[in-house]
């Protein structure tokens, strides 16, 4: 069974830069980040999605 991507690579990179650990991603790949950083990425993505929904900017396909 394959997984669908929830976040684009561009969005993940943008969030990693914002949260300050993109250097780890560049050096070690996504497997090099801590579980805390991964959780913070998800939290930030959810915040971004909620803000977009509140502002009427729903770009998600059903």
Secondary structure, DSSP 8 states (H G I E B T S, - for coil): -----SS-HHHHHHHHHHHT-HHHHHHH-GGGS-HHHHHHHHHHHHHHHHHHHHTT------
